[in-house]
Amino acid sequence: MRLLATRSVRALEEDLADLEARDLLRVRRRVGGGQGPEVRLDGRRVLCFASNNYLGLAADPEVVAASRTALSTGGASAGASPLVSGHMDPHEELERAIADWLGCEAALVFGSGYHANIGVIAALAGREDAVFSDALNHASLIDGCRLARAAVRIYRHGDLDDLEEKIRATPARRRLIVTDSVFSMDGDTADLAGLVEIAARHEAWLMLDEAHAVGVFGDDGGGLAAARGVAGRVPIRMGTLGKALGSYGAFVAGSRALVETLVNRARSYVFSTALPPAVVGAAGAAIRIARRERTRRERLWRNARRLHEGLGAAGLRLGPLDSTIVPVILGEPWAALSVARRAMEEGVWAPAIRPPTVAPGTARLRLTPIATHDDEQIDRAVEVIGRAARQEAR
Ligand SMILES: Cc1ncc(COP(=O)(O)O)c(C=O)c1O
């Protein structure tokens, strides 16, 4: 028995060594204190361009105070899944606030974006159905497709002709199109007008993952569907509470029938403990701020434009600025790691993203400015990353 265990451990060690040799080993960095434009990393302050805390709400005093109040009144845990005894007052209030914000009949709060995506797809698409998924969708949507018993067709990234061809060629009782609205690693956006047209033509459902869009797009931060004027034509909108909304968890918003179906059929909802009240209280406060404070969103976008323009002028390889995510393509994993390491030495955290998260040959830095960076911090990042990339290219 012990011999077997030792052999298994050795196999794991070999696997890890292989990952390291290919510059693909992942390690965690330990952050001290809270999230913000700067964080404490291994005891020193660094500028952080690594988080999805887009509106800078994770450590906002109003959000923290609301969380504290919910903790004092509701306690530390929801104690059970929502269908048992975990659906508490703060959860109900948050769902109503989300539905009101997004102009939907109802919303349902999930444990995380990952939970939501794996739960929704399998709940809506069964054996006789088909799911159509963009090739660059987030891993949680991919895993949701894997869990569903439906036929899964992957269409080329953003290629709506390919999508339509696949829909035509796939007989199914029910068709579900799933896509990120903002693609998390490239920062590009889906053609929502085109997608709603295709969905209407083929009587398909459209599910949008707005994880990187809520709080960031739209007059009151309602997401990309709201910003592009198609919200009423997207029956399933999913968003996360742990990114721009500075808390944790996720929601699905749509019709009452959709929400009731998920309450009954989404296994990741039914069989998982509800979010703790403190987390839900924080999310509620963050939504109020996101709706109310347009200037925060404007600062986020101004920062993204300043960073993008600065890095472009420094000669780095960038795509167009479609969202507030700024990827700097560097090619091979070692190049991305090396530039990230040099930037870190100068106090700028610019995370390297490597395969399999992105396609081979497109390893990159993924930079995420937030609303609470100031001009000086953005300019410092441009200077440091530009220099690091030039040194690497020599
Ligand atoms: C597009 C997208 N969807 C879903 C998720 C998962 O959300 P969560 O972190 O709340 O599990 C992420 C997280 O990174 C994401 O980028």
The ligand as a MOL file (V3000), in Angstrom:
LIG
                    3D

  0  0  0     0  0            999 V3000
M  V30 BEGIN CTAB
M  V30 COUNTS 16 16 0 0 0
M  V30 BEGIN ATOM
M  V30 1 C -15.8900 34.7070 -18.3210 0
M  V30 2 C -15.8950 34.0930 -16.9650 0
M  V30 3 N -16.9590 33.3650 -16.5910 0
M  V30 4 C -17.0150 32.7760 -15.3730 0
M  V30 5 C -15.9950 32.8960 -14.4700 0
M  V30 6 C -16.0770 32.2170 -13.1500 0
M  V30 7 O -16.4940 33.0990 -12.1590 0
M  V30 8 P -16.1040 32.8870 -10.6400 0
M  V30 9 O -14.7040 33.3590 -10.4790 0
M  V30 10 O -17.1110 33.6710 -9.8680 0
M  V30 11 O -16.2250 31.4100 -10.3690 0
M  V30 12 C -14.8720 33.6640 -14.8090 0
M  V30 13 C -13.7800 33.8100 -13.8090 0
M  V30 14 O -12.6920 34.1160 -14.0130 0
M  V30 15 C -14.8150 34.2630 -16.0800 0
M  V30 16 O -13.7440 34.9680 -16.4700 0
M  V30 END ATOM
M  V30 BEGIN BOND
M  V30 1 1 1 2
M  V30 2 1 2 3
M  V30 3 2 2 15
M  V30 4 2 3 4
M  V30 5 1 4 5
M  V30 6 1 5 6
M  V30 7 2 5 12
M  V30 8 1 6 7
M  V30 9 1 7 8
M  V30 10 2 8 9
M  V30 11 1 8 10
M  V30 12 1 8 11
M  V30 13 1 12 13
M  V30 14 1 12 15
M  V30 15 2 13 14
M  V30 16 1 15 16
M  V30 END BOND
M  V30 END CTAB
M  END
